[in-house]
């Protein structure tokens, strides 16, 4: 197959020229420049958002009441998680009644209720 039989010729609308030749390169350059411009704009927006977030964090850190409120919220959340984990552990222990304590329960965790 010769260089003139390149199937890309049909797609390009004519004979294939050397790379970087013609209006197609200018079109590609324009699209690349537009893409870079969009990325730069998005990066600036992300930087502005990060600055705003840091301003809020700085205000919270500077406010002793807010810091203690956040700490209290985390403490409450941790206690709730601990209680839930304890209830789950107690449920696992009671499911194994009459079984060898070293063996895990093979019973279903779903409670079946007879309606008849």
MDAnalysis code that builds the backbone (N, CA, C; Angstrom):
import MDAnalysis as mda
import numpy as np

u = mda.Universe.empty(348, n_residues=116, atom_resindex=np.repeat(np.arange(116), 3), trajectory=True)
u.add_TopologyAttr("name", ["N", "CA", "C"] * 116)
u.add_TopologyAttr("resid", np.arange(1, 117))
u.add_TopologyAttr("resname", ["UNK", "UNK", "UNK", "UNK", "UNK", "UNK", "UNK", "UNK", "UNK", "UNK", "UNK", "UNK", "UNK", "UNK", "UNK", "UNK", "UNK", "UNK", "UNK", "UNK", "UNK", "UNK", "UNK", "UNK", "UNK", "UNK", "UNK", "UNK", "UNK", "UNK", "UNK", "UNK", "UNK", "UNK", "UNK", "UNK", "UNK", "UNK", "UNK", "UNK", "UNK", "UNK", "UNK", "UNK", "UNK", "UNK", "UNK", "UNK", "UNK", "UNK", "UNK", "UNK", "UNK", "UNK", "UNK", "UNK", "UNK", "UNK", "UNK", "UNK", "UNK", "UNK", "UNK", "UNK", "UNK", "UNK", "UNK", "UNK", "UNK", "UNK", "UNK", "UNK", "UNK", "UNK", "UNK", "UNK", "UNK", "UNK", "UNK", "UNK", "UNK", "UNK", "UNK", "UNK", "UNK", "UNK", "UNK", "UNK", "UNK", "UNK", "UNK", "UNK", "UNK", "UNK", "UNK", "UNK", "UNK", "UNK", "UNK", "UNK", "UNK", "UNK", "UNK", "UNK", "UNK", "UNK", "UNK", "UNK", "UNK", "UNK", "UNK", "UNK", "UNK", "UNK", "UNK", "UNK"])
u.atoms.positions = np.array([
    [0.843, -1.156, 0.000],
    [0.000, 0.000, 0.000],
    [0.898, 1.230, 0.000],
    [0.642, 2.159, -0.876],
    [1.458, 3.360, -0.981],
    [0.943, 4.428, -0.038],
    [1.703, 5.519, 0.080],
    [1.300, 6.623, 0.950],
    [-0.009, 7.258, 0.488],
    [-0.304, 7.163, -0.808],
    [-1.512, 7.786, -1.341],
    [-2.744, 6.940, -1.100],
    [-2.583, 5.710, -0.650],
    [-3.711, 4.827, -0.371],
    [-4.098, 4.855, 1.106],
    [-3.597, 5.796, 1.827],
    [-3.877, 5.881, 3.265],
    [-5.373, 6.101, 3.482],
    [-6.059, 5.243, 4.250],
    [-7.497, 5.407, 4.469],
    [-7.828, 6.697, 5.208],
    [-6.862, 7.317, 5.860],
    [-7.127, 8.573, 6.549],
    [-7.378, 9.708, 5.578],
    [-6.977, 9.528, 4.301],
    [-7.189, 10.578, 3.314],
    [-8.667, 10.922, 3.185],
    [-9.543, 9.920, 3.173],
    [-10.980, 10.158, 3.042],
    [-11.503, 10.935, 4.250],
    [-11.030, 10.601, 5.402],
    [-11.495, 11.237, 6.624],
    [-11.063, 12.700, 6.656],
    [-9.887, 13.002, 6.138],
    [-9.377, 14.361, 6.166],
    [-9.894, 15.197, 5.007],
    [-10.536, 14.573, 4.054],
    [-11.088, 15.323, 2.937],
    [-10.064, 15.629, 1.860],
    [-9.039, 14.860, 1.723],
    [-8.045, 15.103, 0.669],
    [-6.817, 14.280, 0.928],
    [-5.755, 14.642, 0.251],
    [-4.519, 13.912, 0.413],
    [-3.902, 14.209, 1.764],
    [-3.268, 13.211, 2.303],
    [-2.607, 13.396, 3.592],
    [-1.341, 14.187, 3.366],
    [-1.206, 15.268, 4.087],
    [0.000, 16.066, 3.982],
    [0.887, 15.780, 5.167],
    [2.009, 16.470, 5.235],
    [2.892, 16.256, 6.370],
    [2.220, 16.752, 7.656],
    [2.576, 16.154, 8.794],
    [1.961, 16.577, 10.053],
    [2.212, 18.056, 10.296],
    [1.205, 18.737, 10.862],
    [1.345, 20.140, 11.187],
    [1.099, 21.038, 9.998],
    [0.414, 20.517, 8.979],
    [0.211, 21.286, 7.768],
    [-1.244, 21.702, 7.649],
    [-1.528, 22.986, 7.396],
    [-2.854, 23.412, 7.006],
    [-3.727, 23.929, 8.129],
    [-5.005, 24.114, 7.745],
    [-5.998, 24.715, 8.644],
    [-6.385, 23.784, 9.776],
    [-6.234, 22.485, 9.575],
    [-6.614, 21.544, 10.629],
    [-5.771, 21.753, 11.878],
    [-4.491, 22.048, 11.688],
    [-3.628, 22.298, 12.836],
    [-4.079, 23.551, 13.580],
    [-4.470, 24.578, 12.839],
    [-4.955, 25.797, 13.469],
    [-6.227, 25.520, 14.266],
    [-7.090, 24.675, 13.702],
    [-8.323, 24.294, 14.390],
    [-8.008, 23.533, 15.670],
    [-7.057, 22.607, 15.601],
    [-6.649, 21.856, 16.789],
    [-6.039, 22.784, 17.828],
    [-5.212, 23.731, 17.385],
    [-4.602, 24.679, 18.315],
    [-5.663, 25.510, 19.021],
    [-6.691, 25.918, 18.288],
    [-7.772, 26.715, 18.879],
    [-8.526, 25.895, 19.924],
    [-8.781, 24.628, 19.620],
    [-9.489, 23.767, 20.582],
    [-8.647, 23.512, 21.816],
    [-7.347, 23.325, 21.623],
    [-6.452, 23.113, 22.759],
    [-6.415, 24.368, 23.619],
    [-6.311, 25.532, 22.975],
    [-6.278, 26.783, 23.733],
    [-7.573, 26.991, 24.502],
    [-8.704, 26.657, 23.876],
    [-9.991, 26.784, 24.548],
    [-10.079, 25.822, 25.740],
    [-9.588, 24.608, 25.561],
    [-9.585, 23.634, 26.656],
    [-8.726, 24.090, 27.823],
    [-7.551, 24.644, 27.509],
    [-6.660, 25.154, 28.559],
    [-7.325, 26.310, 29.290],
    [-8.011, 27.182, 28.538],
    [-8.702, 28.315, 29.151],
    [-9.784, 27.835, 30.127],
    [-10.532, 26.825, 29.735],
    [-11.569, 26.272, 30.619],
    [-10.945, 25.675, 31.878],
    [-9.849, 24.952, 31.703],
    [-9.179, 24.353, 32.860],
    [-8.650, 25.425, 33.809],
    [-8.097, 26.497, 33.240],
    [-7.595, 27.594, 34.085],
    [-8.733, 28.251, 34.850],
    [-9.856, 28.464, 34.187],
    [-11.006, 29.071, 34.849],
    [-11.510, 28.164, 35.978],
    [-11.575, 26.868, 35.713],
    [-12.019, 25.917, 36.739],
    [-11.047, 25.892, 37.918],
    [-9.757, 25.954, 37.630],
    [-8.752, 25.957, 38.705],
    [-8.897, 27.206, 39.565],
    [-9.151, 28.354, 38.927],
    [-9.341, 29.589, 39.703],
    [-10.579, 29.495, 40.589],
    [-11.641, 28.883, 40.081],
    [-12.855, 28.708, 40.882],
    [-12.599, 27.777, 42.069],
    [-11.820, 26.726, 41.845],
    [-11.490, 25.807, 42.941],
    [-10.646, 26.518, 43.996],
    [-9.730, 27.349, 43.573],
    [-8.897, 28.105, 44.518],
    [-9.761, 29.063, 45.329],
    [-10.703, 29.739, 44.668],
    [-11.604, 30.665, 45.372],
    [-12.464, 29.903, 46.381],
    [-12.949, 28.732, 46.000],
    [-13.760, 27.924, 46.913],
    [-12.926, 27.468, 48.108],
    [-11.692, 27.060, 47.871],
    [-10.819, 26.635, 48.963],
    [-10.539, 27.789, 49.917],
    [-10.339, 28.993, 49.372],
    [-10.114, 30.167, 50.229],
    [-11.333, 30.446, 51.098],
    [-12.516, 30.364, 50.505],
    [-13.745, 30.585, 51.269],
    [-13.878, 29.554, 52.377],
    [-13.605, 28.296, 52.053],
    [-13.682, 27.236, 53.059],
    [-12.690, 27.496, 54.186],
    [-11.477, 27.880, 53.842],
    [-10.467, 28.145, 54.865],
    [-10.845, 29.349, 55.728],
    [-11.503, 30.343, 55.133],
    [-11.980, 31.480, 55.924],
    [-12.984, 31.024, 56.977],
    [-13.893, 30.142, 56.583],
    [-14.890, 29.625, 57.532],
    [-14.201, 28.806, 58.615],
    [-13.269, 27.958, 58.236],
    [-12.544, 27.144, 59.219],
    [-11.791, 28.045, 60.188],
    [-11.176, 29.090, 59.674],
    [-10.442, 30.019, 60.531],
    [-11.389, 30.679, 61.542],
    [-12.576, 31.066, 61.100],
    [-13.554, 31.661, 62.017],
    [-13.981, 30.671, 63.095],
    [-14.193, 29.419, 62.700],
    [-14.616, 28.402, 63.669],
    [-13.503, 28.141, 64.678],
    [-12.272, 28.026, 64.208],
    [-11.148, 27.756, 65.102],
    [-10.942, 28.915, 66.073],
    [-11.200, 30.116, 65.626],
    [-11.025, 31.283, 66.488],
    [-12.136, 31.451, 67.504],
    [-13.245, 30.769, 67.325],
    [-14.391, 30.888, 68.225],
    [-14.387, 29.708, 69.193],
    [-14.087, 29.974, 70.474],
    [-13.986, 28.905, 71.474],
    [-15.305, 28.160, 71.642],
    [-16.410, 28.862, 71.556],
    [-17.718, 28.219, 71.691],
    [-17.952, 27.247, 70.541],
    [-17.592, 27.660, 69.339],
    [-17.779, 26.793, 68.176],
    [-16.890, 25.555, 68.264],
    [-15.650, 25.737, 68.708],
    [-14.737, 24.594, 68.834],
    [-15.277, 23.595, 69.845],
    [-15.755, 24.089, 70.984],
    [-16.282, 23.162, 71.995],
    [-17.564, 22.508, 71.499],
    [-18.355, 23.216, 70.714],
    [-19.574, 22.634, 70.154],
    [-19.243, 21.504, 69.177],
    [-18.250, 21.733, 68.325],
    [-17.833, 20.700, 67.373],
    [-17.260, 19.500, 68.119],
    [-16.450, 19.763, 69.148],
    [-15.874, 18.667, 69.929],
    [-16.973, 17.864, 70.627],
    [-17.973, 18.566, 71.142],
    [-19.090, 17.887, 71.811],
    [-19.883, 17.037, 70.815],
    [-20.066, 17.562, 69.612],
    [-20.790, 16.802, 68.588],
    [-20.040, 15.522, 68.233],
    [-18.720, 15.625, 68.065],
    [-17.930, 14.425, 67.773],
    [-17.971, 13.440, 68.931],
    [-17.943, 13.936, 70.144],
    [-18.010, 13.075, 71.313],
    [-19.342, 12.326, 71.354],
    [-20.428, 13.047, 71.111],
    [-21.756, 12.417, 71.107],
    [-21.854, 11.367, 70.014],
    [-21.319, 11.697, 68.861],
    [-21.344, 10.747, 67.763],
    [-20.552, 9.489, 68.116],
    [-19.386, 9.674, 68.721],
    [-18.558, 8.528, 69.112],
    [-19.253, 7.656, 70.141],
    [-19.942, 8.285, 71.096],
    [-20.679, 7.519, 72.102],
    [-21.820, 6.738, 71.462],
    [-22.525, 7.345, 70.517],
    [-23.627, 6.656, 69.846],
    [-23.117, 5.451, 69.068],
    [-21.998, 5.627, 68.396],
    [-21.415, 4.511, 67.642],
    [-20.990, 3.400, 68.592],
    [-20.410, 3.774, 69.713],
    [-19.976, 2.793, 70.700],
    [-21.165, 2.011, 71.257],
    [-22.256, 2.719, 71.575],
    [-23.456, 2.032, 72.095],
    [-24.029, 1.085, 71.050],
    [-24.083, 1.531, 69.801],
    [-24.620, 0.683, 68.737],
    [-23.752, -0.557, 68.546],
    [-22.460, -0.381, 68.610],
    [-21.553, -1.530, 68.468],
    [-21.735, -2.489, 69.633],
    [-21.939, -1.941, 70.834],
    [-22.171, -2.796, 72.010],
    [-23.450, -3.598, 71.871],
    [-24.511, -2.958, 71.380],
    [-25.778, -3.683, 71.189],
    [-25.620, -4.767, 70.139],
    [-24.870, -4.476, 69.092],
    [-24.655, -5.490, 68.057],
    [-23.870, -6.662, 68.625],
    [-22.875, -6.369, 69.458],
    [-22.069, -7.437, 70.056],
    [-22.910, -8.269, 71.006],
    [-23.782, -7.619, 71.790],
    [-24.667, -8.362, 72.702],
    [-25.611, -9.249, 71.921],
    [-26.110, -8.764, 70.794],
    [-27.000, -9.560, 69.954],
    [-26.297, -10.768, 69.389],
    [-25.032, -10.611, 69.026],
    [-24.259, -11.739, 68.500],
    [-24.047, -12.792, 69.570],
    [-23.812, -12.370, 70.806],
    [-23.580, -13.320, 71.889],
    [-24.844, -14.076, 72.244],
    [-26.005, -13.431, 72.222],
    [-27.243, -14.099, 72.606],
    [-27.742, -15.023, 71.507],
    [-27.347, -14.812, 70.248],
    [-27.766, -15.683, 69.153],
    [-27.155, -17.073, 69.272],
    [-26.067, -17.197, 69.961],
    [-25.372, -18.466, 70.019],
    [-25.774, -19.335, 71.200],
    [-26.967, -19.128, 71.767],
    [-27.394, -19.903, 72.934],
    [-27.398, -21.392, 72.596],
    [-26.806, -22.179, 73.483],
    [-26.774, -23.620, 73.305],
    [-25.722, -24.077, 72.325],
    [-24.967, -23.184, 71.799],
    [-23.918, -23.559, 70.864],
    [-22.569, -23.423, 71.541],
    [-21.574, -23.994, 70.927],
    [-20.215, -23.890, 71.430],
    [-19.786, -22.435, 71.346],
    [-19.327, -21.806, 72.449],
    [-18.958, -20.397, 72.411],
    [-17.852, -20.084, 71.411],
    [-17.037, -21.047, 71.056],
    [-15.955, -20.823, 70.107],
    [-16.431, -20.798, 68.672],
    [-17.629, -21.253, 68.438],
    [-18.169, -21.315, 67.084],
    [-19.046, -20.102, 66.808],
    [-18.998, -19.609, 65.589],
    [-19.870, -18.493, 65.239],
    [-21.272, -19.036, 64.969],
    [-22.247, -18.186, 65.197],
    [-23.634, -18.592, 65.035],
    [-23.959, -18.788, 63.568],
    [-24.642, -19.872, 63.256],
    [-25.052, -20.110, 61.880],
    [-26.498, -19.701, 61.672],
    [-27.141, -19.218, 62.755],
    [-28.537, -18.812, 62.664],
    [-28.650, -17.487, 61.934],
    [-29.790, -17.288, 61.323],
    [-30.052, -16.061, 60.580],
    [-30.203, -14.882, 61.521],
    [-29.802, -13.704, 61.076],
    [-29.949, -12.484, 61.851],
    [-31.345, -11.894, 61.683],
    [-32.199, -12.530, 60.856],
    [-33.550, -12.047, 60.610],
    [-34.498, -12.738, 61.569],
    [-35.368, -11.966, 62.202],
    [-36.359, -12.549, 63.109],
    [-37.588, -12.916, 62.290],
    [-37.983, -14.163, 62.360],
    [-39.143, -14.640, 61.642],
    [-40.331, -14.648, 62.585],
    [-41.454, -14.064, 62.165],
    [-42.654, -13.972, 62.996],
    [-43.750, -14.779, 62.325],
    [-44.311, -15.764, 63.066],
    [-45.420, -16.571, 62.531],
    [-46.698, -15.765, 62.633],
    [-47.449, -15.690, 61.542],
    [-48.689, -14.930, 61.530],
    [-49.906, -15.817, 61.702],
    [-49.741, -17.117, 61.744],
    [-50.884, -18.012, 61.878],
    [-51.179, -18.345, 63.322],
])
